[in-house]
Amino acid sequence: MRSGNPMLRESIFAEAKTLGGRMSIEGVVNKTGVLISLVLLAAAWVWSRFMTAGIEAISGYMMLGVIGGFILAMIVSFRPTSARTLAWIYALMEGLFLGGISAMFEARYPGLVMQAVMLTFGVFFSLLFAYKAKIIRASAKFRMGVVAATGGIALFYFVSIILGFFHVNIPFLYSASPLGIGFSVFVVIIAALNLVLDFDFIEQAARGGAPQYMEWYAAFGLVVTLVWLYIEILRLLAKLNERR
């Protein structure tokens, strides 16, 4: 078993088996619902603050969300047992960030956020259906390709951040040029395909008797992928709007 989501790597499930209990798919679904609800709750609160008081009122919350979310993600990644207590805090941190950035995009492109939300959940449920119906299978070659592409994207983003410190920008990364749009489409596809790997990995882990606390960890990993997918869809839609 292998997932393109680094939060759902196989070694963690293997180590967890010694701790007892049993993980179920139903448990993962329930906990994923809880975490998504927390993301939406925090996002809605920041959104309302933005609409009433402007960007100055939420910039601090957005920064807290970015930094806090990253730190918590690292902790949970290396200490899966902490997911039981930290996953919900991570969801709130992501909500702070997503609420702020969504409000900013909405102010510039009215209607964009609702489109992005609907597309994100539409992709999620469509791929879940395709996976359960065995239309898409997480074969070895499929996994290898998605994992390699995901790693390449992560490396590319990392290099772009480092170059940014030296005031060197990669033009197509944020532009609405055909190349920029094509890049965003590619990233959205890879982010979506990571969901297939996550579905397969969670199913196999539950079948293999992973401990119950890993339900929180698996739900956390799914939220990480969904947040990434939403952000990339948001950026793609913004680029398409720039072309109009």
C-alpha positions as CSV (number, residue, x, y, z in Angstrom):
1,M,0.0,0.0,0.0
2,R,1.1,3.5,-0.8
3,S,-0.4,7.0,-0.9
4,G,0.7,10.1,-2.6
5,N,-0.4,12.0,0.5
6,P,2.7,12.2,2.8
7,M,0.3,12.3,5.8
8,L,-0.9,8.8,4.9
9,R,2.4,7.0,4.4
10,E,2.4,3.2,4.9
11,S,5.1,3.1,7.6
12,I,2.9,5.0,10.0
13,F,0.1,2.5,9.7
14,A,2.5,-0.4,10.1
15,E,4.0,1.0,13.3
16,A,0.5,1.7,14.6
17,K,-0.7,-1.9,14.5
18,T,1.1,-2.6,17.7
19,L,-1.1,-0.2,19.7
20,G,-4.3,-2.2,19.4
21,G,-7.9,-1.4,18.5
22,R,-9.4,-1.4,15.0
23,M,-9.9,1.3,12.4
24,S,-13.0,1.3,10.3
25,I,-13.9,3.2,7.1
26,E,-17.1,4.4,8.7
27,G,-15.1,5.9,11.5
28,V,-12.8,7.7,9.0
29,V,-15.9,9.1,7.2
30,N,-17.4,10.4,10.5
31,K,-14.2,12.0,11.6
32,T,-13.5,13.5,8.2
33,G,-17.0,15.1,8.4
34,V,-16.1,16.6,11.8
35,L,-12.9,18.1,10.6
36,I,-14.4,19.5,7.4
37,S,-17.2,21.1,9.5
38,L,-14.6,22.7,11.7
39,V,-12.7,24.1,8.6
40,L,-16.0,25.5,7.3
41,L,-16.9,27.0,10.7
42,A,-13.6,28.8,11.1
43,A,-13.6,29.9,7.5
44,A,-17.1,31.4,7.8
45,W,-16.1,33.3,10.9
46,V,-13.1,34.9,9.2
47,W,-15.1,35.5,6.0
48,S,-17.7,37.5,8.1
49,R,-14.9,39.5,9.7
50,F,-13.4,40.4,6.3
51,M,-16.8,41.5,5.0
52,T,-17.5,43.8,7.9
53,A,-14.0,45.2,8.7
54,G,-11.7,44.5,5.7
55,I,-8.4,42.8,5.2
56,E,-6.8,44.6,8.2
57,A,-9.1,42.7,10.6
58,I,-8.2,39.3,9.3
59,S,-4.5,39.4,8.3
60,G,-3.4,38.2,11.7
61,Y,-5.8,35.3,11.6
62,M,-4.6,34.3,8.2
63,M,-1.0,34.3,9.3
64,L,-1.9,32.3,12.4
65,G,-3.7,29.8,10.2
66,V,-0.7,29.4,7.8
67,I,2.0,29.1,10.5
68,G,-0.2,27.2,13.0
69,G,-1.5,24.8,10.4
70,F,2.0,24.0,9.1
71,I,3.4,23.4,12.6
72,L,0.5,21.1,13.5
73,A,0.7,19.2,10.3
74,M,4.4,18.5,10.9
75,I,3.7,17.4,14.5
76,V,0.8,15.1,13.5
77,S,2.9,13.7,10.6
78,F,5.7,12.6,12.9
79,R,3.4,11.7,15.8
80,P,0.3,10.0,14.5
81,T,-1.1,9.4,18.0
82,S,-1.4,13.2,18.4
83,A,-4.0,13.3,15.6
84,R,-6.7,12.5,18.2
85,T,-6.1,15.9,19.9
86,L,-4.4,18.0,17.2
87,A,-6.4,17.2,14.0
88,W,-9.3,19.3,15.0
89,I,-7.0,22.3,16.0
90,Y,-5.4,21.9,12.6
91,A,-8.8,22.0,10.9
92,L,-9.5,25.3,12.7
93,M,-6.2,26.7,11.7
94,E,-6.8,25.8,8.0
95,G,-10.3,27.4,8.3
96,L,-8.7,30.7,9.4
97,F,-6.5,30.7,6.4
98,L,-9.0,29.5,3.9
99,G,-11.7,31.9,5.1
100,G,-9.4,34.8,4.6
101,I,-8.0,33.9,1.3
102,S,-11.4,32.9,0.0
103,A,-12.9,36.3,1.0
104,M,-10.1,38.1,-0.8
105,F,-10.7,36.1,-4.0
106,E,-14.4,36.6,-3.7
107,A,-14.0,40.4,-3.3
108,R,-12.1,40.4,-6.6
109,Y,-14.0,37.8,-8.4
110,P,-17.6,37.6,-7.2
111,G,-19.0,34.1,-7.2
112,L,-15.6,32.4,-7.5
113,V,-15.5,30.9,-4.1
114,M,-18.9,29.1,-4.4
115,Q,-17.7,27.6,-7.7
116,A,-14.5,26.5,-6.1
117,V,-16.3,24.9,-3.2
118,M,-18.7,23.1,-5.4
119,L,-16.0,21.9,-7.7
120,T,-13.9,20.6,-4.8
121,F,-16.7,18.5,-3.3
122,G,-17.9,17.5,-6.8
123,V,-14.4,16.2,-7.6
124,F,-14.2,14.4,-4.2
125,F,-17.5,12.6,-4.5
126,S,-17.0,11.8,-8.2
127,L,-13.7,10.2,-7.6
128,L,-15.1,8.4,-4.5
129,F,-17.9,7.0,-6.7
130,A,-15.4,6.1,-9.5
131,Y,-13.1,4.3,-6.9
132,K,-16.0,2.4,-5.3
133,A,-17.3,1.4,-8.7
134,K,-13.8,0.3,-9.7
135,I,-13.8,2.6,-12.6
136,I,-10.4,3.9,-11.3
137,R,-8.0,1.5,-9.7
138,A,-4.9,2.5,-7.7
139,S,-2.5,0.2,-9.6
140,A,1.2,0.2,-8.9
141,K,1.9,2.3,-12.0
142,F,-0.9,4.7,-11.2
143,R,0.5,5.2,-7.7
144,M,4.0,5.6,-8.9
145,G,3.0,8.2,-11.5
146,V,0.9,10.2,-9.0
147,V,3.5,10.1,-6.3
148,A,6.2,11.2,-8.6
149,A,4.1,14.1,-10.0
150,T,3.1,15.2,-6.5
151,G,6.8,15.2,-5.4
152,G,7.7,17.2,-8.5
153,I,5.0,19.8,-7.8
154,A,6.1,20.1,-4.1
155,L,9.7,20.6,-5.2
156,F,8.7,23.2,-7.8
157,Y,6.7,25.2,-5.2
158,F,9.6,25.0,-2.7
159,V,12.1,26.3,-5.3
160,S,9.7,29.1,-6.3
161,I,9.4,30.2,-2.6
162,I,13.2,30.2,-2.2
163,L,13.6,32.2,-5.4
164,G,11.0,34.6,-4.1
165,F,13.3,35.6,-1.3
166,F,15.7,36.8,-3.9
167,H,12.9,38.6,-5.8
168,V,13.0,36.1,-8.6
169,N,9.6,35.1,-9.8
170,I,8.4,32.3,-12.1
171,P,6.0,34.2,-14.4
172,F,3.6,31.5,-15.4
173,L,3.1,30.3,-11.9
174,Y,0.6,33.1,-11.2
175,S,-0.2,34.4,-14.6
176,A,-3.3,33.8,-16.7
177,S,-1.3,32.9,-19.7
178,P,-2.1,29.6,-21.5
179,L,1.0,28.1,-19.9
180,G,-0.1,29.4,-16.4
181,I,-3.6,27.9,-16.9
182,G,-2.2,24.7,-18.2
183,F,0.1,24.4,-15.2
184,S,-2.8,25.0,-12.8
185,V,-5.0,22.4,-14.6
186,F,-2.1,19.8,-14.3
187,V,-1.8,20.5,-10.5
188,V,-5.5,20.3,-9.9
189,I,-5.6,16.9,-11.7
190,I,-2.7,15.6,-9.6
191,A,-4.3,16.9,-6.4
192,A,-7.5,15.1,-7.3
193,L,-5.8,11.8,-8.1
194,N,-4.2,11.9,-4.7
195,L,-7.7,11.4,-3.4
196,V,-7.8,8.1,-5.2
197,L,-4.6,7.0,-3.5
198,D,-6.0,8.1,-0.2
199,F,-9.2,6.1,-0.6
200,D,-7.3,3.0,-1.5
201,F,-4.8,3.4,1.3
202,I,-7.5,3.9,3.9
203,E,-9.5,0.9,2.7
204,Q,-6.4,-1.3,2.8
205,A,-5.4,0.0,6.2
206,A,-8.8,-0.6,7.7
207,R,-8.9,-4.1,6.1
208,G,-5.4,-4.8,7.6
209,G,-6.5,-4.0,11.2
210,A,-4.9,-0.6,11.8
211,P,-5.8,0.7,15.3
212,Q,-8.8,2.9,15.9
213,Y,-7.0,6.1,16.7
214,M,-5.7,6.1,13.2
215,E,-9.2,7.1,12.0
216,W,-8.3,10.6,13.2
217,Y,-5.0,10.4,11.4
218,A,-6.6,9.2,8.1
219,A,-9.2,11.9,8.3
220,F,-6.5,14.5,8.9
221,G,-4.7,13.2,5.8
222,L,-7.8,13.5,3.7
223,V,-8.4,17.1,4.8
224,V,-4.8,18.0,3.9
225,T,-5.5,16.7,0.3
226,L,-8.9,18.5,0.1
227,V,-7.4,21.8,1.3
228,W,-4.7,21.5,-1.4
229,L,-7.3,20.7,-4.0
230,Y,-9.5,23.6,-3.1
231,I,-6.7,26.1,-3.2
232,E,-5.5,24.9,-6.6
233,I,-9.1,25.0,-8.0
234,L,-9.4,28.6,-6.6
235,R,-6.2,29.6,-8.3
236,L,-7.3,28.0,-11.6
237,L,-10.7,29.7,-11.6
238,A,-9.0,33.1,-10.8
239,K,-6.7,32.7,-13.8
240,L,-9.6,31.8,-16.0
241,N,-11.5,34.9,-14.8
242,E,-8.5,37.0,-15.7
243,R,-8.7,35.7,-19.3
244,R,-12.3,37.0,-19.7
